[in-house]
Amino acid sequence: MKVLRLAIHQLEKESRTRGIKLYNSSNTLMILDPGIDRMFEEIHKSFELDKTRHCKFIPEQVTNTVMLNTNKYLMDERDEVFMDYTKASLDNLASRIENEVFATGGYYLFADYTFNETRYLAIILARKKDGFNIEFNDQASTFDFKDTKNINTDKLAMAYRLNTGIYANRATNDRNYMALVTNQGDKMSDYFIKWVNASEPVNGRIQTGILVSALKNIGSPDPEEDETTFQNRAYHYIYDYKKINKGSVNIDKISEYLYGDPALLRKYISEELDRDIDPDIRPDIGSLKSLIQIKAQVNGIIVTIEASRFGNDVDLLPGGLLIRNQSIINQIQSQRNAEE
């Protein structure tokens, strides 16, 4: 972990009122030290633990201040350009929240850092009540950390993180490059989402498809358990979990239940499938059904069908099974011709 640049600004208002109460803007970058590196390592980990959503910029919003100034900085990576990016972004935020009745603001930490050789730009909303002991020095127009050891990053109010490597290759890689922590989870955080120009979250159908692909590729941790049994077991666990959890499931809990390792599924999805999945998703049952395999066997005939195929290209008829699939027909015909 290495923080390359860090700027802090303060923007606060009273909840249920309009207008900015406090606006302190730093004129210089923070002096970096190992304590700041450790602090941002904990902040980075919070993106994996909190209610994170993965998305992208909305490219049609061509005048968005955060997006425009991010692009300027990535093309000209000087200290003064980074400061311009932070100040322009904060000015735009001030104009957005002054009429947001429930917004309160706090300290805004703009950082450029690397973690495990991957580079990120982040904006963190921090509050003193969460353990961020930061004070503004009026004479120097800078901020000072009073304590970088006892910061509570368990529940960041709001945070934004851009993976600069994926963002640079966005023309050829469709992977999401932005992560958001939005623990408030309601309209009070809408202004933050619009400020950083975040797209709508990836829908449940797509995320369920990613989860199913991972489960099928990894398979059962027990070599004695056949594929059909494992996939049926995974389906019923996720389906029951969704029912008792108001339609939502946690990927790490699924991973821990099926594999005994809460990190395995999301790590596999990121590193092997080159995709992203939110820590909490709302599974689409239609997509989830592709995990269920129905298997039947009699002497000379073995049939295995994914449950999601029924009603599409597979139907049960009185006394018969109808399969509408030209590829299967071609395979059977080809093998029969070869035998003749």
N, C-alpha and C positions, 0 to 999 in steps of 0.2 A: 504494500500500500504506500503510495506517495502522492501527497497533495502538491500540485504544481502551482496553482494560483487560488487564492481565496479572498473574496471581498464580502463584507458584511454591511447591511443597511438595516434601518429600523423604520417600520411603518406601523402605527397603531391607531386604533379608534375605539370608542366605547361601543359595546354591543347595544343594539336597539336604538342607536342614534345615527345621525348622518354627519359626514365631515371628518377630516383627519385630525386626530388629537396630537400625534407626535410623528415627526418626519426627520430622522437623522440619517444623513448620507455620508459614508466614509469617502475621503479623498484619495486614499492610498490602499494598496493591497495589504493584507495581513502579513506580518512576519511569521514565517512557518517554522514549526518545530516538531519533534517526535510526538508530543502530546496531541497536536492537531491531526497528525497522521492516524494515531490510535482512535481518536474521536470519529474520524471519517470512516475508518474501518468498521466501527460499530454502526454508523449511519448506513453504510453500504449494505451491511447484513440485514438491516431493518427492512430493506426492500424485499428480501426473501421471506421475512417472517410476518410482515403486516399484510393488510388487505391491498395487495398490489394489482394493478391492471396494466396490461400491455397494449400499446397502441402506436400511432404515428402522428406526425403533423398533418393538419388538413391543408393540402397544397393550394386549394382554391383561395384560402385566406392570405392573399399575397401581401397584404399590408401588416400582418401580425408582427408586432414589435419583437417578441422573443425569438421567433423563427428568423426574421430578417437579420437581427443582430447576432444570432448564433452563426448564421452563414458568413457574416462579415468577419467574425472572430476566427472561424475555422479557415478562412482564406488569408488572414493576416494576424498571426498569433503573437501579438505584442502585448505587454502589460497594459498600455494605454487603451488598446482596442478592447481588451477584456473589461477594463473599468467602464468604457463607453457602453459595452453590452449590458453590464449590470445596472448602470444608472438609467439608461433608456428603458430597460425592462421595468425597473422600479417606478419610474415616472408614469409609465403606462398603467401599472398596477394601481397606483394611487388614484388615477382618474376612474378606475373600474370599481374600487371598493368604497369610495367616499359615500356612495348612495346605497351600498349593500348593508341593510339594517343589522344583520346578524354577524357580519364580518368583524373581527377584532385585530387581525394582523399579528405582528410580532417582529422577531429578527429574521431577516432573509439572508441566508448564507449561499452565495454563489461560488461554486467550486469547479475547478478543473483538476481531475485526479486520475491516477491509474490504480487498478486493482487486478492482480494476477495477469499483468501485461496487457490488460484491456483498458482503454481510456474512456472516461466518462465526463460529461458536463452535468452538474446537478444544481438544483435550487431547493433549499430546505427551509421550510417555515418552522422556526424554533421559538419556544416560549419559556420564560423563566420558571413557570410552574412545573415544567417538565425537566428541570435540572440544568437548563442552559444559562449559566451565570455569566452574562456578557454585559459590559458597561461601556457607554459612549464617553469618550474623552473630548470635551468641548474645545479645549485649547488646540488639540492636534487634529480634530475632526476625524478621529479613528476610533475603532472599537478595541477593547481589551477583553481577553478571556480571564476570568477570575479562577476558573477551575475547569480542566478538561478531563478530569478523572471520574467525576461522579455524575456524568450526563446520562439522563434516562432516555434511551432511544427506542424503548420497547414499543411505544405508540406515538410515532411522529404524527403531528396534526395533518400536515400535507407535505408532499415532496415530489420532485420531478427529477428524472435521470435520463440522460441521452447517451446511448452507446455510439460513440463517434465512428467506430469502425464499420458497424452495420449501416449507420446513416450515410457514410461516404459511398457505400456500395448499393444504395437503395434502388438504383436504376436496374440492377441485375439480380438483386436479392430482395424478395418480398417479405422478409422477416420483419417483425415489429422491432423498432429501435428505441422506443420510448417506454419507460416504466413510470407509473404514478402510484404514490401512496395517498389514499384518500380515506382515512379512517373515519372521518365524519360521515361519509357515505350518504349524504343527502344534499338538498339544494344549497346549503350553506357553503359547499365547496365548489359550486358551479363556476363562480368567478375565477377560481384558481385554474380549473380545467380549461376554461375559455382563454385565460391569460396565456397559458403555455401552448395554446392552439392544439389541444389533444383531440384526436378523432374518437368516434364512438368505440366502446369496448368491443372486442371480438365476441361474436355471438356464441351462444351455448352449443349450437349444432357443430360449428367448426372446432370449438375447444373439445367437445366430446369426441369428435373424429380423431383429434390428435391423441387424446387419452387412449382410445381404443387401439390406435396404431401402435402405441408404446406397449400396451399390455400384450398384444399379439406378437410383437417382435421380441419382447423380453421372455414371455412365456412363464411357465411355472417355475418356482425355485426348487421344487421337488421333482427330480428326474423320474420318479415313479408315477407321477400324476400326468395323465394324458392331456392333450391340448383341449379337447372338448370339455372335460371335467373342470379344468382350471378356468376356462373362459366362462362357463356357466356359473361357477362359484364367484368369479369376479363380478359378473353382471348382477347377480342376486344381492351381493354385498352393497354395491353402489346403488342399486334400485331401492333397497330397504333404507340405506343411509339417507338418500334423498328424501324419502317419505317422512322420516322422523326429524329431518333438519330443515323443514320449510323450503324444500326444493333445491338446497345448496349442498355441495360436498367439498371437502378439503382434500386436495391432491396428496398432501403429505400424510394425512391419516389413512388414505387408501393405500399409499405406498407402504406405510408401516404395517398395516393389517396383512397385506398380501405378501410382502417381501421382508418384513422385519427391519426395514430401513426407511425412515421417513424421507430421506433425500434422494432415494434411487430413481423414482419416476421422473421428477423434474430435471434431475441431472441428465438422465438418458434422453429426455425430450430435447433439451438444450444442446447437448454435445453430439448425440447420435442422429437425431432426426432434424437437427438444425431448425427447431421451431421454438415457440414460446407458449406457455400455458399459465394462466393466472393461478395463484395458490388456491383460490376458491372459485368454483364454477357452478353453473346451474345446468346439469346434464340434460341433453335432448334425448328423450327416451327412444325415438325412432333411430337415432344414430347409435345409441347404446345397445340396441337389439342386435346389431351386427356382431356382438360378442357371443350371443347365444347360438350354439350349434345343435341342431336336432339330428340325431343319428339313429338310423334304423338298419337292420341287417337280417336277411334270411339267406338260406343256402344259395350261393351264386349271385347275390345282389347286396351291395353295400351302398347306402345313400347317406351323405352328410350335407345338411343344408343350413345356412345361416337363417335365423328366424326372421330377419328383416326382409328376406326374399319373398316370403309369403305375401300374397296379394299383389305382387309386382310381376315377377316372371315364374312364380311357382304357385300352384293351387292344388288343394285337396278336392277331389271329386268323389262322388259315390262310387266306391270300388276302384278308384284309380288316383294316380298322382300325375299332374300335368306340369311339365317344365318347358317354358318358352325361352330357349336360349340357343341361338344359331351356332355359337362356338362349341357348345357341348354336342350338338347334332353333328357338326363337322368332324369333331374328334372321334366320335363313335363310328361315323361312316368311314373315316379314313382307316381306322383299325380294322373294321370289318372287311374293307376292300383289300387290305394287306393280307388278311387271312385267306381270302379267296385266291 
